[in-house]
Structure formats: structure tokens, C-alpha cells
């Protein structure tokens, strides 16, 4: 299908049947098509919660919003209009992708939608800012990377800690040897702020297109404790705090260790606990250990005293802790050490995305990075759910033995993860 033949009718019919669309040639918008950043036009898919925050960050660029909740869509359109732009409202993201004047899309939907919406956007020639965690399961990530590369578009993962000076400082200090040889990294995650006691299933509210909200997820009755913010506590849609905050702090550990295109080789569960009445499906607390091929251990704890929220680096010369708004070390002089290694510096995560669209450079949290960091999160959840130690080959991106079946999940028909993007 030639690029000029990409119509709403052809795209909707193709994706509805197969979950993918095929195009004849890569499509990249050169910097000369924009001039200044303020000429880049964005469409926003998912505009509640974090989506509203992302919309406010891009509101001077926004020209369209899409949400399966009409109330949220209307509120988002008002934000755009108050910023001085006309705003078209969509209930189906595929119709938004048909607008040729939209240069980039911002995806802030539940995790189970990230992969398909990103792949479809890449196929439509749109640059993508997609929230973390990048994926619901491991195999989705490689397809997203393939799509970004094939269609030559910028895909930024919304792991905004990469654009924070304190996290970059910590990673540069680790890479520069300020702590000596690293022995261990400890990542701490918060408790599950789940929706509470279960409520009965019910009819969905009139403003919500529940079938569209489910999309590729399994068919289930509507329950208010499973939708919107609460999606992250159920395996059909997400992976709990492991993939929520883990996608942030594990990402920093990967950056500091120079593993942006790699990962651990083994994941061992020390323990994992769940809600005694199963008010939600994901863990309440756990401790697990990822081991890299050089022997470094990445300990991830939820509710563990020695794993405060953030990342703690333990080396031969001392320890360093970094979290949002804070960096400390013991001894304190570690923070004054020379940073001979300089890492990618971003002066704002959203701005970096726009700058890279204009320049054609990769963003600070490129799709490959987001995929690799999300993979570590998924390895932790797979080990917890299997209740055993698992082995991972970061080169072939394959789990060993019985764990291999956990790399992918079926999509609900008619949605499919394309074999070829």
C-alpha cells in the first residue's frame, strides 16, 4: 500500500482484521518540515491521569485528543482549546492516525494497549511518545523496536527520570568509578495502592466504550476496580508496582550499569506475598535478585527496609542512593568525584522528544532502552508468578525451559501482534 493511499477506510479495515497495517516504504518527517519545535503537531491517545499531565506538557502542540472515555476526552479538548488550538476529538485512535497533519502521537493508555498503538502509529509515519512500562509482555518490545526502525520514526519512552540531573549524576558517578567496582544495586518499590475491597461487576458507565478499553485484553465483565488507574493491579493489563515504579528505578540501574541493550542472565525470587483475600492479583511485597553476567546483583524489593524507594548503588568505595529530588552518598565525598564519563544530557523529557523529531537523533529513552528496562521488570514478575528461578539470554532475548511460554500472550480477536511490522 503506497503512503498516499493511506486512508481512514483502508487503515480501519486492515487493523480491525489483523491488528496491523503494511506500508511500502519508510516515512520520516525531516527537520526542515517543521522549522521550530512549536510547529510539530501532536495527537494524544489516552488523556486521563498521566495522560492529562502529558497533554499539558505538549498542549501548545496538541491538535487532537482520543479517549474511550468521552468525559475525559471532552475535558482534554478544553485544555487544548484554552491553549489556543483547535482540537478534534476521537474515540478510535486509528481515525486519529489517519490525519496526515499530525506529526507525532502521545500514548498514555493502559499498558496492554502500548504495543499495538505504537506499532500502528509508526506504520502511519508518526513519531511516538509512549508511557512506561513500554510493554505488557516481553515479545511486544522487540516488535515496537522493529517498527520504529523500519519506519524511521522517533519513539521516546516516558521514563522521565532519564531527563533528571540527579539521576544522570548518579549514573555518571557509577560509570566513572567513583564507587569502585559495583557489587550490588538495590531498587525499592512502593506498596500496591490498590483500589481496596472488591465490588460487584456492573454495566459500564455511559461515557466509557468498555469494549474499546479492553481492546486486545481478555473479555471480562466491567468492574470499576479494574479500569482507569486501577488497571495496573491486574495481570490482564499490567504488572503492579514492578512495572509501574520498577520501570523507572530499574531503568536507572540499567543506565548506570551500561546495560541499555542488555539485561540480567538469571532472576531468583527470595519471596513474594499477595493480598490474603486477593483483592487484586499483583504482589503486595517481594524480594528478588537479578544477576548479570559479570556477577553484579540487582536486588528489587517491595516493602523491604534495605531497599528504599529509588536506587542504591553499593561499591568497593561506598554507597550512593538516588531518588526523585535527592542524592546522597557514604562517604559524602563520592558525590564530588570527577565524572569522567558523560552521559546523554536531556533538559526535559518532553522537550527532548520534540528536539529529536526535529534533529532525527534518538531520544534519551529510545524504544530499545524502554524495551530492555521493561524486560527486566517482566522477568521479575515471571519469576514471581512461576515461583522459581528463571534463566534469560539477553543476546537472543529468550527465556530458558518452561519459562519460555511466558514471553508472549494471546490477544483477543480481532487484535493481533503482527509477525512482520
N, C-alpha and C positions, 0 to 999 in steps of 0.2 A: 504494500500500500504506500503510495507516494505521500510525502509530507503534506502537499496541498490538498490531498484527498481526505484528510483527517477531519471528518465531520462529526457532529453530535450523534447522528443516527448510526454511522458506521462504528464509532467508538463504543457507544452503549450496547449495540447488538453484539459486538465482538467480546467485550468484557463480561457482559452478562452471561454469555455462553461458556466462556473459558477462563475468565478471570485475568486475561492478558490481552494485549494488543501488539501487533507486529508492525514495524515500520522499516522502510527500505534503507534509510541512511541516518547516521548520527545527526543530531541537531544541537548546535551550540550558539548561544547569542553572544557575539563578541562585544568587547567593552565599548566599541565605537557606536553600538546601537543604543547605548544608554547616556553616555556623557557622564554627568554627575550621578551619584547614588540615588538622588531623590527622583530620578526618572525610572527606577526599577519598580515595576508594579507587582504587588503581591496579592495572592488569594489565600484565604485562611480556612483550613478544614479542621473543625473542632474548635469551638470558641467559648467553652465553659472552663472555669478553674484556671489551670495553667494556660489554656488556650487564650483566655482573656488577657493574661499577662503578656503573652507573645504578641497578641494583636496590638496592645498598647505600645509595645516596643517598635512595631512596624507601622503604626497607624497612618503616618504621613505617606506611606507607600501603598496602603491597602486599597483595593478597588472592588473586592468581593469577599463574601463570607459564606461558609457552608456548615450546617449543623443539622443533625437528625432531630434535634430538639428545637422546635420553631420559636419558642420563647427565648432561648439563648441566641439563636440566630438574629432575632429582631433586636435584642439588646446590643449585640455586636455591631450590627449595621448602624445603629445610632452612634456608637463610638467613632466609626469611620466617617460618618456624615458630619459629626461635630468637629472632626479634624479637617473638614473642608473638601472631602472627596465624595463623589457619587459612589454608591455601593449597591451591587447586585447581590441578591440573597439566593442561595441554592439549598436544596435538601439532599441532592445527589452530587457527590464530589466529581463524578465523571462528567457531568454537564459543565462544571467549572473548568475542568481541564480542556474543554473544547474552545474556551476563549483564547484566541491567538494573541491578544494583547496582554495577557498575564504572563509575566516573565518567571515568576517563582511562586511556589506554594509553601505554606507553613502548616505542618501536620501536627496537631495536638489532640489526637484521638486516643482511645484506649489501646493498649499495647497490641492487641490481636488484630488491629487494623493497620499498623505501621508499615508492614512489608508491602502489602498489595497497593496501598495508596502511594507509597514511594515509588514502586516499580512502575505503576501506571503514570505517575507524574513524569518520571524520567522518559518513558516512551512517548509522552506528549511534548517532550522538549522543554520541560520546566525544571528549573533549579529547585532544590528541596531543602527546607529546614525542618527536620523531623525530631520530635521529642525522644528523650531516652525513657526506658531502655529501647534500643533500636528495634528489638525483635521480641517475639513471643517464644520462639524456639530456634535452635542453632542454625538449621539449614536455610532459614529465611535470610539470614545476614549475608551469606555469600551471594545469593541471588540479587540482593539490593546493591552489593558492590558491583556485580557484573552489569547491572542495569545502568548504574552511574557512569561506569567506564564506557559502555557501548554507546550511550547517547551523549557522552562528553558533557555532563552537567555537574554542577557543584551540589554536593549533598553534605550538609552540616548536621551533625548530631547535637541535640540540645543539652549536652553535658557542659554547662556553662562554667563549671569550676576551672576548666582549662583556660578560661579567659580572666582568671583572678590572679593578681600579683602574688599573693601569699602562697598559693598552690604551686605556681611556677617557680617561686623562690625555693620552696622545699624540694621540688624535683631537680632543680639545678644544683642544689647543695648535695643531694644524694648522688647525682651523676658526676659531680666534681670531686667526690671522695671525701667530703667534709666529715662524714660519719665513719670513714674507713670502709672495710668490707661489710656489706649489709648481710645480716644473718636472718632477720625476720621483719616482716611488715604486719602490723595488726590493724585491721579495719573494724570499726564499730558501727553497728546499725541500730536504729531506734526500734522500740517495741511496735507491734502492729496496732495502729489506731483504727481498728476495725469498726464496723457500724453498730456493734452491740448485739443484743438478743435478737434472734431470728423473728421475722414477721411472715405472715402467710403470703403466698403468691396472690396476685391480683391482676386485673386488667391494667395495661399500661395507660398512663395519662394521655389525654387527647393530643398534647403538644409533642409527644415523642413517637417517632416512627421506630418502634421497637425491632421490627424485622431488619431494618437497615442498621440499627445499632448493633445487633448480633452479627450481621454480615457473615463472615466465614466461621464464626464460633458455633458450637453445637446448639441445636434447637432446645430451648428451655422455656418454661413459663416465666413471665415477667415477675420480678421481685425487686422492690425498691432498694433492698440491701445489697443488690448485686450491680447496680448501674451507677453511672456517673462516677464520683470519686471512689465509690466502694468496689469498683471492678478489680482493683489491684489486690484484693484478698481472696480471689478465686482463680483456680488454675486455668479455667477456660479462657481467661482474658489477660492474666498477668502472673507475677511470681512473688508477690508480697514485698517486704522491705528489702529482700535480696536483690530484686531487680529495680526497686524504687530508689532507695538511697545507695544501695550497692552499686548501681550503675554510675553513681557519682564518685564514691570513695574508692571503689575497686579500680575505676578508671584512672584515678590519680596514682594508685600503686603501680599500675601497668606503665604509666608515663614515666614515673621515677625509675623504674627498673629497666626501661628501654625495651618494653615488650609490646609495643603498639601493633606489631604484626605477628604476634606470637601468643603464648599463654603457658599455663602450667601443664605438667605431664601426669599429675595424679591429684585426686581430690578425696580426702578422707573425712568422714563425719565422726566427730567426737561424741556428740549427742544432738538431738533435736526434740523439741516439745511442741505440742499442738494444743489448741483450746480443748479442755476436757469435754465440753459438750459440742465441739465442732461448730461453733458459731460462724466460723469461716474456715477455709481449707488450708491456708498457708501457715507457716510456723509462727509460734509465739516467741520462741527463743531457740538458739542453737549455737554450736561452735564447730567449725570445720577448718581443715588445713589443706590449702593448695600447695603443692610442691613443684618448683620449677626445675629444669634440667641441670641447673648449677647448684641445687640444694637449698636455695632460698625458700623459706616458708612464708606464705601469705595466709595468716590466720584471720578468719572472718567470724566475728561474734555478734550475736544479737542478745542484748541483756547481759553481757559479760563485763565484769568490773575492770579487767585489764585491757578492754577494747572500748575506750571512749569513742563517741561519735566523731569520726574523722579518720585520719590515717596516722599511725605511729610507726616510725622507722627506727629499727634497732640495729646499730652497727658496732664495730670494734671500738670506736672512739666515743660513743654515747648514744643518746636517743633524741629524736625530734618528733614533735606532734604538730599536725596541721589540721585545721578545720575552718569553717567559714568565719572569717574575721579574726582569726587567731593563729599564731605560730609560735611555738616555744621549743626550747632545747635544753638538754642537760648533758654537758655543761653549756651555759648560755653562749659561750664564745663560738659555738658551732654556727650560729646564725650570722656571724661576722666573717666567716671563712670566705676565701676567694671563690667565686663562681666561674671557673674556667670554662665550663660547659654552658653555652647559651641555648635555650630552647625557644621554640616558636612563641613570639610575643603577640598577644591579641589585646587590643584596647577596648574590648567589648564584644560579647559573643554574637549578638545580632549584627553589629556593625561589621564584624569580621566576615560574616556571611555575605553581606552586600558588597563589601570590598572585593571578595573573591569572585563574585559574579562579574564584577567589572574588570578584574585583572586576569581571570582564568586560572588562578592559583588554587591549590587545595586549601580548604579551611582548616582551622586549628583542630577541630574534631571531625575529620573526614569520615565518611561512611565506613571505611576499613577499620578505623580506630573504634568507632562506635560498635561495630560488629564484634571485634575482638574483646572489648570490655564486657559487652553483653554476654558473650560466650562464657566468660569466667563465672558470671552470675548464674547462668543456666547450669553450668557444671555443678555448682553448689546445690541448686535445687534438685537436680537429677540424683545426686548422691544422697541427699536427704530423703527423697521420695523412694529410692531403692533401698535405703538403709544399709549401704555398703560402700566400700572404697571403689572408685572408678578410675580408669586409665584413659588418658586423652593424648592424641598425637596432634600437636599444634601445626605441624607441617602439612599433613594430609587432611587435617580437620575431621578426624574420625574418632569416635568412641570405640573402645575395645570390648569385645564379648557381648554379653547380654545388654549392656548399656546402649549399644548402637541403635536400638529401636527408639530411644528417647530423643534422637536428634531431630525428628520431624513429627508432625501431627497432621491428620487429615483435615481438610477444610470442608465446611458444609457446602453442598452443591447449591448453586452452580459455580461457586468460587473455587479457584484452583491456584496453587503456587506454580507458575509456569516453569517447565523444564528448560526452556530456552527463552531468555528475556529479549 
